[in-house]
Amino acid sequence: MRKALIAATLLLMADFAVHAYPSDHGGNTRYRWRDAQGQLHYSDSLANDALKYGYDVVNDRGNVVRHVSRPLTPEEAAQARQQAEQAAQRQLAAAEAARADAQMLAAYPDEASFQAAQTMSLETIDQQIGTTRGNLATQEKALADLLARAGDLEREQHPVPATLSEQIGQQRAVVASQRALLDRLQSQRADAVQKSTARLQHYRQVKAASGQPQP
């Protein structure tokens, strides 16, 4: 019984010597780390486990001065680089958005000027639509004339010349191209109207956040 008590006391003292950090260390830097089993260690020099699992630099009061993380695995290093790149991209996008908002406020000091610019943009598309409709009508009439000539020849039981058939084919392609252009312009206008509403809402938010009064 006495031997067991002495052994337990010696083990407790050894454990305290390993884990406790003396307050009168003279101000020297020490290192603290945990091994693979989670056991806490202090030392004046770095052991392999400290380098492997990471460590803390502590002062004579036991306060952490600096933490050094364990080395990253190749997979962790690749993930860290990816996260850093994504964060940099987000910061760049945010900076570009802020510059764009600043330029928008400088170009349009009030909502009326902003809406006027949006209206002008729509009017430009409307002019393109009007011009395309006029061109389409002209090309459709030219196609109708060619088809009428071919029809007359067929009714008179005359063969349709190859040149006329070629002209009809070319004219059909021209008409199809103009129709496709008109469809694109109309879709572009509908998209512009939708985006104009969103831009106006964004302008109002940026204007309010800037604290600039309406002129």
C-alpha positions in Angstrom: 0.0 0.0 0.0 2.8 2.4 0.9 4.7 1.5 -2.3 1.6 2.2 -4.4 1.0 5.6 -2.7 4.7 6.6 -3.3 4.4 5.5 -7.0 1.2 7.5 -7.5 2.8 10.5 -5.9 5.8 10.3 -8.1 3.6 9.9 -11.2 1.5 12.9 -10.3 4.7 15.0 -9.8 6.1 13.9 -13.1 2.8 14.7 -14.9 2.8 18.2 -13.2 6.4 18.8 -14.3 5.5 18.0 -17.9 2.2 20.0 -18.1 2.8 22.9 -15.8 4.5 26.0 -17.0 6.7 27.8 -14.4 6.0 31.4 -13.9 9.6 32.3 -13.1 11.0 31.1 -16.4 13.1 34.3 -16.8 11.2 35.6 -19.8 12.5 32.9 -22.2 10.3 31.8 -25.1 8.9 28.3 -24.8 6.9 26.1 -27.0 3.7 24.2 -26.3 2.1 21.5 -28.4 -0.1 18.4 -28.3 1.1 15.0 -29.7 -1.0 12.5 -31.6 -2.6 11.3 -28.4 -3.6 14.8 -27.4 -0.9 14.9 -24.6 0.2 18.5 -23.9 4.0 19.2 -23.9 6.2 22.2 -23.1 9.8 22.6 -24.1 12.5 25.2 -24.8 13.1 23.5 -28.2 10.8 22.2 -30.9 10.3 18.5 -31.1 9.3 16.7 -34.3 5.7 16.3 -33.0 5.5 20.1 -32.5 6.5 20.6 -36.1 4.1 17.9 -37.3 1.0 18.9 -35.3 1.5 22.6 -34.9 2.5 24.5 -31.8 2.1 27.7 -29.7 4.9 30.1 -28.8 4.2 31.1 -25.1 5.8 33.6 -22.9 6.9 33.2 -19.2 3.3 33.8 -18.1 2.0 31.0 -20.2 0.2 33.4 -22.7 0.2 32.5 -26.3 2.4 34.9 -28.3 2.0 33.2 -31.7 0.4 30.1 -33.0 2.0 28.0 -35.8 -0.3 25.7 -37.6 0.6 22.2 -38.7 1.8 21.8 -42.3 -1.1 21.4 -44.7 -1.5 18.2 -46.7 -1.4 18.6 -50.5 -5.2 18.3 -50.7 -5.6 21.0 -47.9 -3.0 23.2 -49.6 -4.9 23.0 -52.9 -8.2 23.7 -51.2 -6.7 26.7 -49.4 -5.4 28.1 -52.7 -8.7 27.7 -54.3 -10.5 29.4 -51.4 -7.9 32.3 -51.6 -8.5 32.6 -55.3 -12.3 32.7 -54.9 -12.0 35.3 -52.1 -9.7 37.4 -54.3 -12.2 37.1 -57.2 -15.1 38.2 -54.9 -13.0 41.2 -53.7 -12.2 42.2 -57.2 -15.8 41.9 -58.3 -17.0 43.9 -55.3 -14.4 46.6 -56.1 -15.5 46.7 -59.8 -19.1 46.9 -58.8 -18.3 49.8 -56.4 -16.5 51.7 -59.2 -19.4 51.1 -61.6 -21.8 52.5 -59.0 -19.7 55.5 -58.4 -19.5 56.2 -62.2 -23.3 55.7 -62.5 -23.9 58.3 -59.7 -21.4 60.7 -61.4 -23.1 60.3 -64.8 -26.7 60.5 -63.5 -26.9 62.9 -60.5 -30.7 62.4 -60.2 -33.3 59.8 -61.1 -34.8 61.9 -63.9 -31.5 61.9 -65.8 -31.1 58.2 -65.2 -34.6 57.4 -66.6 -34.0 59.7 -69.6 -30.9 57.7 -70.5 -32.9 54.4 -70.2 -35.6 55.9 -72.4 -33.1 57.0 -75.0 -31.7 53.5 -75.1 -35.1 52.0 -75.7 -35.8 54.6 -78.4 -32.6 53.5 -80.2 -33.9 49.9 -80.3 -37.3 51.1 -81.5 -35.7 53.0 -84.4 -33.8 49.8 -85.3 -37.0 47.8 -85.2 -38.8 50.3 -87.4 -36.0 50.3 -89.9 -35.9 46.5 -90.0 -39.7 46.3 -90.4 -39.5 48.6 -93.4 -36.7 46.6 -95.0 -38.6 43.4 -94.3 -41.7 44.8 -96.1 -39.6 45.8 -99.1 -37.9 42.4 -99.3 -41.2 40.6 -98.9 -42.7 42.6 -101.8 -39.7 41.7 -103.9 -40.2 38.1 -103.1 -43.9 38.3 -103.9 -43.1 39.9 -107.3 -40.7 37.0 -108.2 -43.2 34.4 -107.1 -45.9 36.1 -109.2 -43.7 36.0 -112.3 -43.0 32.3 -111.7 -46.7 31.7 -111.2 -47.6 33.4 -114.4 -45.1 31.3 -116.3 -46.5 28.1 -114.8 -50.0 29.0 -115.6 -49.0 29.6 -119.2 -47.3 26.2 -119.0 -43.9 27.7 -119.6 -40.9 26.5 -117.7 -39.6 28.7 -114.9 -36.0 29.8 -115.9 -33.2 28.7 -113.7 -32.2 32.3 -113.1 -35.6 33.1 -111.8 -35.7 30.1 -109.5 -32.2 31.1 -108.2 -33.5 34.7 -107.6 -36.5 33.3 -105.7 -34.2 31.2 -103.5 -31.9 34.1 -102.8 -34.8 36.4 -102.0 -36.3 33.9 -99.6 -33.0 33.8 -97.7 -33.0 37.6 -97.5 -36.6 37.7 -96.2 -35.7 35.0 -93.6 -32.7 37.0 -92.5 -34.7 40.2 -92.0 -37.4 38.3 -90.1 -34.8 36.8 -87.8 -33.2 40.2 -87.2 -36.6 41.6 -86.3 -37.2 38.8 -83.9 -33.8 39.5 -82.2 -34.5 43.2 -81.9 -37.9 42.6 -80.4 -36.4 40.2 -77.9 -33.6 42.7 -77.2 -36.2 45.4 -76.5 -38.2 43.1 -74.1 -35.0 42.2 -72.3 -34.0 45.9 -72.1 -37.3 46.9 -70.6 -36.9 44.2 -67.9 -33.4 45.2 -67.2 -34.3 48.9 -67.1 -36.7 48.2 -64.2 -33.9 46.3 -62.3 -31.4 49.1 -63.1 -33.7 51.8 -61.8 -34.2 49.8 -58.6 -30.4 49.4 -58.2 -29.9 53.1 -58.9 -32.3 54.0 -56.2 -30.6 51.7 -53.7 -27.1 53.0 -54.5 -28.4 56.6 -54.4 -29.9 56.1 -51.0 -26.8 54.3 -49.7 -24.6 57.1 -50.9 -26.5 59.7 -48.8 -26.4 62.1 -51.7 -29.5 64.3 -51.8 -31.5 64.7 -55.0 -30.4 67.8 -56.8 
